[in-house]
Amino acid sequence: MIYTKKLLKWLKMDNCNPVKLPIPIGTVLKPDIESPLKYNNATVYLQIIGSIIYLSNCTRPDISYAVSQLARFIAAPGESHYHLSKQLL
């Protein structure tokens, strides 16, 4: 729980609202060619995904499906993937 709070504070999402199921099971994400992330946000996306992978392996196996879907786009993330990663947190 402390690790998650640190992640949210780092992203300035301290006061965010919880979501019951961030990505419904069975959802398959597609490449977001129309709106690729800029360099700064792509770096933040990589850090978020790495942090969420650590979190899902250690304490939250219930989010592993969502993490695996988002991790597929590490090489070329789009705006939609970035927003979903923040929603997952």
C-alpha positions in Angstrom: 0.0 0.0 0.0 2.8 2.4 0.8 4.5 1.7 -2.6 1.2 2.5 -4.4 0.8 5.7 -2.5 4.4 6.7 -3.4 3.7 6.0 -7.1 0.5 8.1 -7.0 2.3 11.0 -5.2 5.2 10.9 -7.8 2.6 11.2 -10.6 0.7 14.0 -8.7 -2.4 11.7 -8.5 -2.8 11.8 -4.7 -6.5 12.7 -4.9 -7.5 10.3 -7.6 -10.7 8.3 -7.5 -10.5 4.5 -7.4 -11.8 2.4 -10.3 -13.2 -1.0 -9.7 -11.8 -2.7 -12.8 -9.4 -0.5 -14.8 -9.4 -2.7 -18.0 -12.1 -5.3 -18.4 -10.8 -8.8 -18.8 -10.8 -9.8 -22.5 -10.0 -6.3 -23.7 -7.3 -6.3 -26.3 -5.5 -3.0 -26.8 -4.3 -2.0 -30.3 -1.5 0.3 -31.4 -2.2 4.0 -31.2 -0.6 5.2 -34.4 -2.5 8.5 -34.6 -1.3 9.9 -31.3 2.2 8.6 -30.2 3.6 9.8 -27.0 6.3 12.5 -26.9 9.6 11.6 -25.5 9.0 12.8 -21.9 5.7 11.1 -21.6 7.1 7.9 -23.2 9.8 7.8 -20.5 7.2 8.3 -17.8 5.1 5.5 -19.4 8.0 3.1 -19.2 8.5 4.0 -15.5 4.8 3.5 -14.8 4.7 0.1 -16.5 7.9 -1.1 -14.7 6.4 0.0 -11.4 3.1 -1.6 -12.1 4.8 -4.9 -13.1 6.7 -4.9 -9.8 3.4 -4.1 -8.0 1.5 -6.9 -9.8 4.2 -9.5 -9.1 4.5 -8.6 -5.4 1.1 -7.7 -4.1 -1.6 -7.3 -6.8 -2.0 -10.3 -9.1 -5.5 -9.1 -9.9 -4.1 -6.4 -12.2 -1.7 -8.7 -14.1 -3.9 -8.9 -17.1 -4.1 -5.1 -17.5 -0.4 -4.8 -17.0 0.4 -7.4 -19.6 -1.8 -5.6 -22.1 -0.1 -2.3 -21.5 3.4 -3.7 -21.4 2.9 -4.9 -25.1 3.3 -1.2 -26.2 6.5 -0.3 -24.4 8.3 0.2 -27.7 5.7 2.6 -29.1 3.1 3.8 -26.6 0.3 6.1 -27.5 -1.8 8.6 -25.6 -4.5 6.0 -25.0 -2.0 3.6 -23.4 -0.6 6.4 -21.2 -4.1 7.3 -20.0 -4.9 3.6 -19.3 -1.7 3.2 -17.3 -2.6 6.1 -15.1 -6.1 4.8 -14.7 -4.6 1.4 -13.7 -2.8 3.2 -10.8 
